[in-house]
């Protein structure tokens, strides 16, 4: 976390420096205008003006464009644990709904168009109780052939424990529970772990049979290196937002994961387990600016299929 905080501090300091330089140049320009003096521009002035304009363009893109630009990620996983049936999972995370509608309607259209067997949501539903109606109507309109499952994220655990988030939506909250999905005589199992009960994973996963394809739903990637002997085939999570603000050739500035940038977003192979870290849909709540940059909102379409023999 120290490295992440340092990266964030450097990033914010650079932004602050550009703003201060531009403010000073503007002050000087106003002073010259009022005093009817010629404002002599130097090369360094043009440099700082250019940086400020680029920063404004990036902020405008991050505020007006990227939060509404949904990315569809397709993942196919083959397994010897299935013989004839295939299962389609749609993974969503970190909706972080605000009272303002963004891409919730588009998200419903995309999810329903892929006709999933099951939809899974790995936590962080709303940024404010005012967004509860939008969140519930959004997930209520999502259609799955068999089931819709959810686990609690840090926002539910810290702020909304007493709020009724899922009743009437068709979603089943499986915090510290398991769920078996059957299709044409074959099964895959889902294990849900609440954010604030992460230490209970050995007890929960003791039920995981090595003969069945097992999926763990947890909000963060922070258990990635602890699951080697627990028969987990696929671990789905979010929380990092892919950094929410990422830089070209560097990636996420901050992930709020104990592993830092190691599992910042996307697919990873950890021993025999596949880990997928979703970049999520919404944006951090509170006073954080509602921007995304080089980290588009993401819906993940996963097909679990039999391995050809």
C-alpha positions in Angstrom: 0.0 0.0 0.0 2.9 2.4 0.6 4.0 2.0 -3.0 0.5 2.7 -4.2 0.1 5.8 -2.0 3.5 7.1 -3.3 2.3 6.6 -6.9 -0.9 8.4 -6.2 1.0 11.2 -4.4 3.3 11.7 -7.3 0.4 11.6 -9.8 -1.6 14.2 -7.9 1.5 16.4 -7.3 2.1 16.5 -11.1 -1.5 17.5 -11.7 -1.3 20.2 -8.9 2.0 21.5 -10.4 0.4 22.0 -13.8 -2.6 23.7 -12.3 -0.5 26.1 -10.2 1.7 26.9 -13.2 -1.3 27.7 -15.4 -2.9 29.8 -12.6 0.3 31.8 -12.3 0.5 32.3 -16.0 -3.1 33.4 -16.1 -2.5 35.8 -13.1 0.4 37.3 -15.0 -1.7 37.7 -18.2 -4.4 39.5 -16.3 -1.9 41.7 -14.6 -0.4 42.7 -17.9 -3.8 43.4 -19.4 -4.8 45.6 -16.5 -1.5 47.5 -16.5 -1.6 47.6 -20.3 1.7 45.9 -20.5 2.9 43.5 -23.1 2.7 39.9 -21.9 5.9 38.4 -23.4 5.4 34.6 -23.8 8.4 32.4 -23.4 8.8 28.8 -24.6 8.3 27.5 -21.1 5.0 29.3 -21.0 3.8 27.5 -24.1 5.0 24.2 -22.6 2.9 24.7 -19.4 -0.1 26.0 -21.5 0.1 22.9 -23.6 0.3 20.5 -20.6 -2.8 22.2 -19.1 -4.8 21.9 -22.3 -3.8 18.2 -22.6 -4.9 17.7 -19.0 -8.2 19.3 -19.6 -8.8 17.1 -22.7 -7.9 14.0 -20.7 -10.2 15.0 -17.8 -13.1 15.7 -20.3 -12.6 12.3 -21.9 -12.4 10.6 -18.5 -15.6 12.3 -17.3 -17.8 12.5 -20.5 -16.7 9.5 -22.6 -15.0 6.5 -20.9 -17.6 6.0 -18.0 -20.2 5.4 -20.7 -18.1 3.2 -23.0 -18.8 -0.4 -22.0 -16.2 -3.0 -22.8 -17.2 -6.6 -23.4 -14.6 -9.2 -22.5 -15.0 -12.8 -23.7 -13.3 -15.7 -21.8 -13.5 -19.4 -22.7 -12.3 -22.0 -20.2 -12.1 -25.6 -21.1 -12.3 -28.3 -18.4 -12.2 -32.0 -18.1 -14.8 -31.8 -15.3 -17.5 -31.4 -18.0 -18.4 -33.9 -20.7 -21.3 -32.6 -22.8 -22.7 -29.4 -21.2 -21.4 -25.8 -21.4 -22.2 -23.1 -19.0 -22.2 -19.3 -19.7 -21.5 -17.0 -16.8 -21.7 -13.2 -17.0 -19.6 -11.6 -14.3 -20.4 -8.1 -13.1 -18.7 -6.1 -10.4 -18.6 -2.7 -8.7 -21.7 -1.1 -10.2 -21.3 1.8 -7.8 -24.6 3.3 -8.9 -25.1 7.0 -8.2 -28.4 8.8 -8.5 -27.3 9.9 -12.0 -28.0 7.3 -14.6 -24.9 6.4 -16.7 -24.7 3.1 -18.6 -27.1 1.1 -16.5 -29.7 0.7 -19.3 -27.0 -0.3 -21.8 -25.6 -2.8 -19.3 -29.0 -4.5 -19.1 -29.2 -4.7 -22.9 -25.8 -6.2 -23.2 -26.2 -8.8 -20.4 -29.6 -10.0 -21.7 -28.3 -10.2 -25.3 -25.8 -13.0 -24.3 -28.5 -15.2 -22.6 -26.3 -16.3 -19.7 -27.0 -19.4 -17.6 -26.0 -17.5 -14.6 -25.2 -13.9 -13.7 -22.7 -13.2 -10.8 -22.1 -9.9 -9.1 -19.0 -9.6 -6.9 -20.0 -6.6 -4.8 -20.0 -2.8 -4.4 -23.5 -1.9 -5.5 -24.2 1.8 -4.7 -22.4 5.0 -3.7 -25.4 6.4 -1.9 -28.8 5.2 -0.7 -30.3 7.6 -3.2 -29.1 5.2 -5.9 -30.9 2.2 -4.4 -33.9 2.3 -6.7 -31.6 2.6 -9.8 -29.5 -0.3 -8.7 -32.4 -2.6 -7.9 -34.2 -1.8 -11.2 -31.0 -2.4 -13.1 -30.3 -5.8 -11.7 -34.0 -6.8 -11.7 -34.1 -6.4 -15.5 -31.2 -8.7 -16.0 -32.2 -12.1 -17.2 -30.5 -15.4 -16.6 -31.5 -18.9 -17.6 -31.0 -20.4 -14.2 -29.8 -18.1 -11.4 -28.4 -14.7 -10.4 -25.9 -14.7 -7.5 -24.2 -11.9 -5.5 -21.7 -11.4 -2.7 -21.0 -8.4 -0.5 -18.2 -6.0 -1.3 -16.6 -3.5 1.0 -19.3 -0.8 0.4 -22.0 -3.3 1.6 -19.9 -4.4 4.5 -18.9 -0.9 5.7 -21.9 1.3 4.8 -25.0 -0.6 3.8 -25.2 -3.7 6.0 -28.8 -2.8 7.0 -30.0 -1.8 3.5 -32.1 -4.2 1.6 -30.2 -4.4 -1.7 -31.3 -7.6 -3.4 -34.9 -8.5 -2.4 -37.2 -8.5 -5.4 -34.4 -8.5 -7.9 -34.0 -12.2 -8.5 -30.5 -12.1 -7.1 -29.5 -14.5 -4.3 -26.9 -13.2 -1.8 -24.6 -16.2 -1.1 -22.2 -14.6 1.5 -20.4 -17.6 3.0 -22.6 -20.0 1.2 -22.5 -22.3 -1.8 -24.7 -22.8 -4.8 -24.9 -25.7 -7.3 -25.9 -25.0 -10.8 -27.3 -28.0 -12.7 -27.6 -28.2 -16.5 -28.4 -31.4 -18.5 -27.2 -33.6 -15.7 -23.9 -31.8 -15.1 -23.0 -29.3 -12.4 -20.7 -26.5 -11.5 -20.5 -25.1 -8.0 -20.3 -21.5 -6.8 -18.9 -20.4 -3.4 -19.6 -16.9 -2.2 -17.5 -15.1 0.4 -18.4 -11.9 2.1 -15.8 -9.1 2.1 -15.6 -8.9 5.9 -15.5 -12.7 6.3 -12.4 -13.4 4.2 -10.8 -15.5 7.0 -13.6 -18.1 6.6 -12.5 -19.3 3.2 -11.0 -22.6 4.4 -14.3 -23.5 6.1 -16.3 -22.5 3.0 -14.1 -24.2 0.5 -13.9 -27.4 2.5 -17.1 -28.3 0.6 -15.4 -28.0 -2.8 -15.2 -31.3 -4.6 -12.2 -31.9 -6.8 -14.5 -33.7 -9.2 -16.6 -30.6 -9.8 -15.8 -27.3 -11.5 -15.7 -24.8 -8.7 -16.1 -21.0 -8.9 -15.2 -18.7 -6.0 -16.9 -15.3 -5.8 -15.2 -12.7 -3.6 -14.9 -9.0 -3.9 -11.1 -8.5 -4.1 -8.2 -10.5 -5.5 -6.5 -10.6 -2.1 -7.0 -14.4 -1.7 -5.3 -15.3 -4.9 -2.2 -16.8 -3.4 -4.0 -18.6 -0.6 -6.2 -21.1 -2.5 -3.7 -23.6 -3.9 -5.1 -26.6 -2.1 -8.8 -25.7 -2.1 -10.0 -27.0 -5.5 -10.9 -23.6 -6.9 -10.9 -23.6 -10.7 -12.1 -20.1 -11.3 -11.9 -17.1 -8.9 -14.0 -14.1 -9.9 -13.6 -10.7 -8.2 -13.4 -6.9 -8.8 -12.6 -4.1 -6.4 -9.6 -2.7 -8.2 -11.6 -0.9 -11.0 -8.6 -1.6 -13.1 -7.1 1.4 -11.3 -10.1 3.5 -12.6 -7.4 5.9 -13.7 -4.6 4.1 -15.5 -1.6 5.4 -17.5 -0.4 4.1 -20.9 2.4 1.6 -20.6 2.1 1.7 -16.7 -1.5 0.7 -15.9 -3.3 1.3 -12.7 -2.0 4.0 -10.3 -3.9 2.6 -7.3 -5.7 -0.7 -6.9 -6.5 -0.8 -3.2 -5.4 -4.4 -3.2 -2.8 -5.8 -0.8 -1.0 -7.1 -3.9 -0.8 -3.7 -5.5 -0.5 -3.9 -9.3 0.2 -7.7 -9.3 -3.5 -8.5 -10.0 -4.8 -5.1 -11.2 -7.2 -6.3 -13.9 -7.9 -9.1 -16.3 -7.0 -12.8 -16.4 -4.2 -14.5 -14.4 -3.1 -18.1 -14.0 -2.3 -18.8 -10.4 -1.2 -22.5 -10.1 -4.1 -24.5 -11.5 -6.6 -21.7 -10.9 -7.8 -19.0 -13.2 -8.3 -15.6 -11.6 -10.3 -12.9 -13.3 -10.2 -9.4 -11.9 -13.0 -7.3 -13.4 -12.5 -3.6 -14.0 -16.1 -3.1 -12.8 -18.8 -0.8 -14.1 -19.1 2.3 -11.9 -16.7 4.6 -10.1 -15.5 5.2 -6.6 -18.0 7.1 -4.4 -17.7 9.8 -1.9 -15.7 12.9 -2.9 -13.7 11.0 -5.6 -14.2 12.5 -9.1 -16.4 10.3 -11.3 -13.8 9.7 -14.0 -12.3 6.7 -15.8 -9.2 6.8 -17.8 -7.7 3.9 -19.8 -9.9 1.6 -17.6 -13.2 1.2 -19.3 -16.3 -0.3 -17.6 -16.4 -4.0 -18.2 -18.8 -6.9 -18.5 -17.2 -10.3 -18.7 -18.8 -13.1 -20.6 -17.4 -16.5 -19.6 -18.0 -19.8 -21.3 -17.1 -23.0 -19.4 -16.9 -25.8 -22.0 -15.8 -29.4 -22.0 -12.3 -30.2 -23.0 -12.1 -32.1 -26.2 -10.6 -35.6 -25.8 
